[in-house]
């Protein structure tokens, strides 16, 4: 029997982070939204959003620093390659480009 394929577009249904002593918590809240796309040739792209982000009412380039910080903190976007370890049921994303250069 072959392992199921990840190839395709996946809708985010949960976004949790490990907190103190490994306790999981909602990263933004239970309504986090986004898409993760896996291609057959091993690429991944992710766009994840906190739906509570306020609208700016103007172009993002015109946002004041505090509004821009709120928008930036409420999203996670990146792309790169991925690997699948079927023995441990683990998918690893190898980030090649991201909203935060520290992720690369």
Backbone as ProteinMPNN parsed JSONL, in Angstrom:
{"seq_chain_A": "XXXXXXXXXXXXXXXXXXXXXXXXXXXXXXXXXXXXXXXXXXXXXXXXXXXXXXXXXXXXXXXXXXXXXXXXXXXXXXXXXXXXXXXXXXXXXXXXXXXXXXXX", "coords_chain_A": {"N_chain_A": [[0.847, -1.185, 0.0], [0.58, 2.201, -0.844], [1.658, 5.373, 0.464], [-0.602, 8.075, 1.193], [-0.877, 10.905, -0.994], [0.395, 14.215, -0.63], [0.117, 16.136, -2.493], [-1.401, 18.944, -3.858], [-3.874, 21.434, -2.936], [-4.298, 22.599, 0.28], [-6.509, 23.51, 2.841], [-6.154, 25.546, 5.665], [-7.041, 24.402, 8.825], [-6.465, 24.403, 11.465], [-4.22, 25.989, 13.676], [-1.75, 25.607, 15.677], [0.553, 26.062, 18.415], [3.368, 24.918, 20.279], [3.537, 25.487, 23.662], [4.601, 26.488, 26.913], [6.095, 23.824, 28.623], [5.334, 22.051, 26.629], [2.621, 22.31, 26.177], [-0.049, 22.696, 24.0], [-1.326, 25.516, 22.192], [-3.673, 27.749, 20.678], [-2.385, 29.454, 17.907], [-3.083, 31.98, 16.715], [-6.018, 32.35, 16.813], [-8.967, 30.283, 17.032], [-9.948, 30.587, 14.5], [-8.052, 30.86, 12.525], [-6.838, 31.164, 9.188], [-6.063, 30.056, 5.841], [-3.93, 28.787, 3.158], [-2.088, 25.939, 2.086], [0.064, 24.798, -0.336], [1.073, 21.985, -2.06], [3.301, 20.713, -4.43], [3.781, 18.302, -7.077], [6.435, 18.059, -7.748], [7.849, 18.569, -5.451], [7.68, 21.088, -4.176], [6.546, 23.624, -1.85], [4.151, 26.026, -0.795], [2.993, 28.468, 1.407], [0.364, 30.344, 2.832], [-0.765, 31.91, 5.471], [-3.137, 33.249, 7.744], [-4.221, 35.546, 10.277], [-7.461, 36.068, 10.996], [-8.403, 38.211, 12.439], [-7.077, 40.512, 11.858], [-7.071, 44.013, 11.466], [-8.67, 46.081, 8.974], [-6.924, 48.329, 6.827], [-7.817, 50.527, 5.337], [-6.491, 51.882, 3.42], [-3.743, 51.776, 1.049], [-1.275, 49.263, 1.743], [1.359, 50.147, 1.73], [1.171, 52.705, 2.671], [0.673, 52.544, 5.314], [0.885, 53.322, 8.8], [3.652, 52.74, 11.099], [2.772, 51.199, 13.397], [0.323, 50.051, 12.56], [1.263, 48.579, 10.383], [2.92, 46.749, 11.701], [0.999, 45.251, 13.132], [-0.367, 44.043, 10.988], [1.733, 42.53, 9.859], [2.376, 40.79, 11.974], [0.181, 39.199, 11.929], [0.287, 37.335, 9.899], [1.699, 34.631, 8.024], [3.843, 33.767, 5.618], [5.439, 31.799, 3.189], [7.741, 29.95, 1.053], [9.146, 27.01, -0.474], [10.849, 23.877, -0.39], [9.7, 20.52, 0.278], [9.781, 17.596, 2.379], [8.788, 14.224, 2.973], [8.416, 11.989, 5.594], [7.476, 8.901, 5.85], [7.627, 6.955, 7.802], [7.61, 8.249, 10.276], [5.437, 9.802, 9.983], [5.757, 12.52, 9.254], [5.98, 15.761, 7.894], [8.298, 17.874, 6.469], [9.128, 21.231, 6.027], [11.31, 22.981, 3.979], [12.403, 26.008, 4.079], [12.787, 28.45, 1.607], [12.275, 31.021, 0.864], [10.726, 33.79, 2.462], [8.321, 35.773, 4.358], [9.587, 36.656, 6.602], [12.949, 37.099, 6.775], [14.534, 35.671, 8.557], [13.56, 33.106, 8.663], [14.604, 31.697, 6.599]], "CA_chain_A": [[0.0, 0.0, 0.0], [1.366, 3.423, -0.908], [1.224, 6.455, 1.354], [-1.406, 9.083, 0.49], [-0.116, 12.037, -1.507], [0.092, 15.556, -0.131], [0.037, 17.034, -3.63], [-2.673, 19.649, -3.989], [-4.082, 22.624, -2.113], [-4.881, 22.26, 1.583], [-7.028, 24.651, 3.598], [-5.772, 25.522, 7.08], [-8.183, 24.223, 9.73], [-5.991, 24.585, 12.83], [-2.857, 26.521, 13.745], [-1.384, 25.539, 17.09], [1.973, 26.143, 18.754], [3.713, 24.334, 21.571], [3.866, 26.502, 24.653], [5.368, 26.064, 28.083], [5.995, 22.407, 28.964], [4.734, 21.313, 25.533], [1.168, 22.5, 26.1], [-0.437, 23.344, 22.755], [-2.258, 26.636, 22.277], [-3.986, 28.36, 19.39], [-1.375, 30.456, 17.581], [-3.81, 33.247, 16.653], [-7.258, 31.936, 17.465], [-9.496, 29.086, 16.386], [-10.42, 30.898, 13.15], [-6.934, 31.099, 11.605], [-7.208, 30.754, 7.841], [-4.959, 30.061, 4.902], [-3.746, 27.674, 2.236], [-0.762, 25.373, 1.868], [0.051, 24.129, -1.634], [2.166, 21.031, -2.28], [3.385, 20.317, -5.828], [4.299, 16.954, -7.308], [7.893, 18.083, -7.857], [8.478, 18.79, -4.151], [7.626, 22.461, -3.663], [5.459, 23.994, -0.948], [3.914, 27.457, -0.584], [2.008, 28.623, 2.48], [-0.153, 31.671, 3.155], [-1.569, 31.709, 6.674], [-3.575, 34.565, 8.196], [-5.06, 35.782, 11.448], [-8.616, 36.803, 10.463], [-8.733, 39.383, 13.271], [-6.326, 41.695, 11.419], [-7.966, 45.108, 11.059], [-8.463, 46.671, 7.647], [-6.174, 49.588, 6.864], [-8.541, 51.626, 4.707], [-5.56, 52.497, 2.47], [-2.742, 50.826, 0.566], [-0.396, 48.848, 2.847], [2.593, 50.948, 1.712], [0.892, 53.964, 3.351], [0.323, 52.254, 6.711], [1.83, 53.792, 9.805], [4.415, 51.6, 11.62], [2.011, 50.328, 14.301], [-0.625, 49.279, 11.757], [2.048, 47.622, 9.608], [3.356, 45.699, 12.635], [-0.168, 44.4, 13.39], [-0.593, 43.239, 9.792], [2.857, 41.593, 9.725], [2.266, 39.777, 13.031], [-0.99, 38.373, 11.682], [0.406, 36.512, 8.708], [2.887, 33.804, 7.847], [3.921, 33.344, 4.224], [6.75, 31.3, 2.793], [7.772, 28.903, 0.037], [10.373, 26.227, -0.471], [10.695, 22.47, -0.73], [9.226, 19.717, 1.4], [10.069, 16.17, 2.399], [7.818, 13.426, 3.731], [8.932, 10.795, 6.256], [6.292, 8.077, 6.085], [7.791, 6.17, 9.029], [7.239, 9.063, 11.443], [4.283, 10.623, 9.581], [6.219, 13.896, 9.401], [6.267, 16.57, 6.712], [9.251, 18.934, 6.81], [9.226, 22.315, 5.05], [12.625, 23.603, 3.885], [12.032, 27.354, 3.639], [13.737, 29.099, 0.706], [11.915, 32.434, 0.83], [9.667, 33.996, 3.444], [8.048, 37.137, 4.796], [10.633, 36.961, 7.58], [14.213, 36.545, 6.283], [15.1, 34.778, 9.561], [13.06, 31.748, 8.474], [15.347, 31.056, 5.501]], "C_chain_A": [[0.886, 1.241, 0.0], [0.775, 4.475, 0.018], [0.378, 7.445, 0.563], [-0.534, 10.272, 0.098], [-0.559, 13.341, -0.85], [-0.174, 16.529, -1.271], [-1.367, 17.62, -3.744], [-2.706, 20.858, -3.077], [-4.837, 22.218, -0.858], [-5.318, 23.539, 2.284], [-6.649, 24.479, 5.06], [-7.027, 25.373, 7.945], [-7.774, 24.402, 11.187], [-4.559, 25.077, 12.78], [-2.498, 26.595, 15.22], [0.125, 25.618, 17.25], [2.184, 25.476, 20.096], [4.152, 25.443, 22.506], [4.727, 25.921, 25.76], [5.066, 24.594, 28.378], [5.236, 21.611, 27.904], [3.231, 21.437, 25.408], [0.841, 23.258, 24.815], [-1.44, 24.456, 23.012], [-2.531, 27.128, 20.86], [-2.963, 29.446, 19.109], [-1.992, 31.85, 17.478], [-5.134, 33.084, 17.388], [-7.813, 30.768, 16.665], [-9.987, 29.334, 14.96], [-9.287, 31.185, 12.181], [-7.278, 30.505, 10.242], [-5.977, 30.754, 6.944], [-4.936, 28.825, 4.028], [-2.287, 27.237, 2.26], [-0.857, 24.548, 0.592], [1.295, 23.252, -1.753], [2.145, 20.618, -3.748], [4.015, 18.93, -5.946], [5.823, 16.929, -7.391], [8.579, 18.565, -6.582], [8.484, 20.203, -3.612], [6.406, 22.675, -2.774], [5.363, 25.516, -0.914], [2.801, 27.572, 0.445], [1.658, 30.088, 2.658], [-1.152, 31.492, 4.281], [-1.876, 33.063, 7.296], [-4.383, 34.509, 9.487], [-6.245, 36.614, 10.966], [-9.006, 38.022, 11.284], [-7.975, 40.633, 12.839], [-7.274, 42.797, 10.975], [-7.652, 45.585, 9.647], [-7.743, 48.002, 7.812], [-6.983, 50.768, 6.348], [-7.676, 52.41, 3.733], [-4.599, 51.42, 1.992], [-1.752, 50.504, 1.684], [0.897, 49.654, 2.887], [2.426, 52.268, 2.471], [0.571, 53.766, 4.83], [1.355, 52.848, 7.653], [2.512, 52.559, 10.425], [3.63, 50.672, 12.542], [1.006, 49.467, 13.542], [0.11, 48.22, 10.942], [2.52, 46.469, 10.492], [2.208, 44.735, 12.931], [-0.443, 43.491, 12.197], [0.481, 42.163, 9.65], [2.747, 40.468, 10.744], [1.099, 38.829, 12.794], [-0.92, 37.567, 10.397], [1.7, 35.725, 8.741], [2.877, 33.318, 6.408], [5.337, 32.895, 3.911], [6.596, 30.29, 1.66], [9.087, 28.156, 0.163], [10.095, 24.815, -0.936], [10.173, 21.724, 0.491], [9.684, 18.274, 1.244], [9.016, 15.49, 3.257], [8.54, 12.211, 4.298], [7.724, 9.947, 6.633], [6.406, 7.258, 7.363], [7.35, 6.935, 10.266], [6.012, 9.934, 11.174], [4.588, 12.11, 9.753], [6.463, 14.538, 8.043], [7.182, 17.695, 7.168], [9.285, 19.95, 5.675], [10.629, 22.894, 5.121], [12.407, 24.975, 3.248], [13.156, 27.963, 2.8], [13.486, 30.595, 0.574], [10.73, 32.643, 1.748], [9.488, 35.47, 3.753], [9.08, 37.593, 5.81], [11.947, 36.323, 7.107], [14.855, 35.564, 7.289], [14.639, 33.335, 9.398], [13.85, 30.972, 7.431], [16.633, 30.468, 6.046]], "O_chain_A": [[1.845, 1.316, 0.769], [-0.419, 4.478, 0.316], [0.619, 7.637, -0.628], [0.432, 10.598, 0.788], [-1.738, 13.536, -0.556], [-0.647, 17.64, -1.032], [-2.369, 16.905, -3.729], [-1.685, 21.255, -2.515], [-5.884, 21.574, -0.928], [-4.584, 24.526, 2.313], [-6.803, 23.398, 5.627], [-7.973, 26.148, 7.801], [-8.635, 24.538, 12.056], [-3.774, 24.638, 11.941], [-2.891, 27.526, 15.922], [0.878, 25.283, 16.336], [1.295, 25.467, 20.946], [5.032, 26.239, 22.177], [5.485, 24.974, 25.548], [3.907, 24.181, 28.379], [4.575, 20.621, 28.22], [2.622, 20.731, 24.604], [1.386, 24.333, 24.567], [-2.28, 24.37, 23.908], [-1.713, 26.942, 19.958], [-2.694, 30.277, 19.976], [-1.488, 32.797, 18.081], [-5.323, 33.637, 18.472], [-7.179, 30.315, 15.712], [-10.399, 28.394, 14.28], [-9.54, 31.714, 11.098], [-7.933, 29.466, 10.157], [-4.969, 31.385, 7.262], [-5.788, 27.942, 4.133], [-1.378, 28.049, 2.432], [-1.744, 23.706, 0.45], [2.419, 23.718, -1.57], [1.101, 20.217, -4.264], [4.689, 18.456, -5.032], [6.439, 15.895, -7.133], [9.754, 18.93, -6.613], [9.225, 20.496, -2.674], [5.381, 22.009, -2.92], [6.377, 26.21, -0.993], [1.794, 26.868, 0.37], [2.528, 30.959, 2.639], [-2.253, 30.983, 4.071], [-1.004, 33.928, 7.374], [-5.122, 33.559, 9.746], [-6.056, 37.762, 10.563], [-9.863, 38.796, 10.858], [-8.203, 41.708, 13.394], [-8.188, 42.546, 10.19], [-6.513, 45.502, 9.187], [-7.929, 48.708, 8.803], [-6.855, 51.882, 6.857], [-8.072, 53.478, 3.268], [-4.636, 50.286, 2.471], [-1.425, 51.377, 2.488], [1.478, 49.832, 3.958], [3.415, 52.884, 2.87], [0.233, 54.725, 5.523], [2.548, 52.877, 7.349], [2.002, 51.447, 10.29], [3.812, 49.457, 12.472], [0.851, 48.284, 13.844], [-0.363, 47.09, 10.821], [2.515, 45.319, 10.052], [2.421, 43.523, 12.975], [-0.72, 42.304, 12.37], [0.169, 41.01, 9.352], [2.999, 39.309, 10.412], [1.04, 37.76, 13.402], [-1.951, 37.16, 9.862], [2.666, 36.108, 9.4], [2.003, 32.544, 6.018], [6.31, 33.531, 4.317], [5.495, 29.838, 1.346], [10.02, 28.615, 0.824], [9.22, 24.58, -1.769], [10.203, 22.245, 1.606], [9.937, 17.796, 0.138], [8.43, 16.102, 4.15], [9.205, 11.484, 3.56], [7.033, 10.233, 7.611], [5.388, 6.899, 7.954], [6.787, 6.356, 11.195], [5.597, 10.711, 12.034], [3.792, 12.861, 10.317], [7.074, 13.938, 7.158], [6.883, 18.39, 8.138], [9.45, 19.588, 4.51], [11.094, 23.259, 6.201], [12.248, 25.088, 2.032], [14.314, 27.993, 3.215], [14.389, 31.349, 0.21], [9.835, 31.801, 1.823], [10.35, 36.3, 3.465], [9.412, 38.776, 5.876], [12.033, 35.096, 7.049], [15.645, 34.711, 6.886], [15.267, 32.427, 9.942], [13.782, 29.744, 7.378], [17.412, 29.882, 5.293]]}, "name": "protein", "num_of_chains": 1, "seq": "XXXXXXXXXXXXXXXXXXXXXXXXXXXXXXXXXXXXXXXXXXXXXXXXXXXXXXXXXXXXXXXXXXXXXXXXXXXXXXXXXXXXXXXXXXXXXXXXXXXXXXXX"}
